[in-house]
Amino acid sequence: MGGKKKPTISQLVKREAREKEQVEKKGKGKGKAAEEAVKKVVATVPAELYDQITKDIKGMDYVTTYIISSKYGLKMGAATRVLNDLVRKGELVLVSKGRRMNVYAPVERARKLGLI
């Protein structure tokens, strides 16, 4: 029913420090540190990917943060920043704004639909 209690943050930090010391004593610390550095995700979007997103968006009927995030493997925050930047540049138009989701449309598509 209740189960085992979760460790506190300070207990987790101490446990990680102990495990790190043990790995370093064995001589495998260098390899593990390199693996951890590779796993970290950078929130910025490379220029090539940004250009690809810009090209692909022009052919879409509508765009949401989730579509960009899932199609290009970005985090939702990074996808939101990309879309907001494209709105500022004038390549996208905000069609519908909600509490959880915003819907954007390319400028040409919005003109055809009479949204602009």
Number of C-alpha atoms within 10 A of each C-alpha: 3 4 5 6 6 8 10 8 9 9 11 12 12 11 13 12 12 12 12 15 13 13 15 15 10 8 11 12 14 10 11 13 12 10 10 9 9 8 8 8 9 10 13 14 15 9 9 9 11 16 12 11 18 17 11 11 20 17 12 12 12 18 20 15 22 16 14 21 16 12 9 14 10 20 18 16 13 17 25 19 15 19 26 17 13 19 17 11 10 11 17 25 25 19 15 10 10 7 5 5 12 16 16 25 25 23 18 16 18 18 12 9 10 8 12 12
